[in-house]
C-alpha cells in the first residue's frame, strides 16, 4: 500500500478515552497541514455504552474526517476472553483510505491487534508513548510488541528512548517529544465545582476521593481483592465522612468483577458512580478532589502534574516515573491501605510548578511533516 501521491494520508487511531484525550492536540495539528489528509479512526471502548459512549465527545470536537469501526468486541466464554474484530471491514477501510502512515498510542491490547493487522497490510506505523515501563501489569508485553511493529517512535522521556533502543530500534527513528500528559493538563478547558455539580450532580461539601480500579493481571488476586477494596470504601466513608467518585474500569479481562462490586455499593449517598467523564471533565474532577486513589496511570501522571495527592494501590503502575512526595504507594493488604488512607487524607499537598512552552503534539506534528515518504517498513535489529 505504498503511495507516491504528493498529498499524504495520515490515519490516527483511537480506541479509548485514555489515548484520545492525549492525542487530540496531535489530531488538530496534523489536520492543519495542507499536504496531509488526516483522518481519525474511532473504535474499541469509544463505541460501547458500558464505557460511557465516549464517541459522543469525539463527535462534538470533530465534525468530519472521522471513521467509526464498530466491530471490535470482547467475548467472554467460560472465563476465557477472546478478542474479535471484523478484519474484512478494517481491510476495506485501509484500502479506501490508503494511509501512508497510521499513528497510534500506548499499550492497549486493541491497539496491539490493530497494529498487527495494519503491519500485515504493509502500512507504516508511528507509535506514541513506546518504551514506558509498567512491570506490574501485562501492558509492557503489548507496548513492546507495538514498538517492534512500528517504524517511527515518539517517546516521552530519555528513559523510554533507552528502552526502545534496547528493543533494537534505530535511534534515527526515535524522537523524545516529552510528556504528552503534561500538555493535556496544561491545555485542558477546566470547569469549576459549581459547573461540575450542575452537570453531574456531584457534591464536594465533604472531602472527595476520585477512585478508579482497573483489573489485575492475576485473576485470583483480582477476585479476592475487588471484594475487599469496595468494602474498604464503605469503611472509609463511615469513619472519615468522605465522598467517593468512582469511574468504571477499562475493558481488560476481569473488569466485570469490578463493575459487579461497583453496582453493589453505588446506592450509598456518599458514592457517586460515573462510567466516564471524558478526559476534559475528568481532569476537572481530579483538580477539585482531595486526592485520587486506585491503580490507574492517572494516579501517577495526572496527579503529578496537577499537584494532587495520590494513593496508588498495588503494583500495576510499577516502573512508572514521576513519583513525588504527594504520592503514597500501598500494597494489596487491606491493613496497609487503611493505614495509608489515613496518612494521605491528613497530609498537606506539596506544590510544584511545571513550566513548558514546548509541547509534544507540536513536536510530533513537526517530525511527521518532515518525514520522507514512502516510509520504509523493513528495518534491521540494532545491536549495541
Secondary structure, DSSP 8 states (H G I E B T S, - for coil): -----SSEEEEEEE-SHHHHHHHHHHHHHHHT-TTEEEEEEE-GGGG-GGGT-THHHHHHH-SSSEEE----EEEEETTEEEEE--HHHHHHHHHHH--SEEEEES--HHHHHHHHHHHHTT--EEEESTT---TTSTHHHHHHHHHHH-SEEEESSHHHHHHHHHTT--GGGEEE---HHHHHHHH-----HHHHHHHH----SS-EEEEE----SSHHHHHHHHHHHHHHHHHHHHHH--EEEEE---SSTTHHHHHHHHHHHTTSTTEEEES---HHHHHHHHHHSSEEEESSGGGTHHHHHTT-EEEEESSTTTT-S---TTEEEE-S-HHHHHHHHHHHHHS---------SS-HHHHHHHHHHH--SS----------
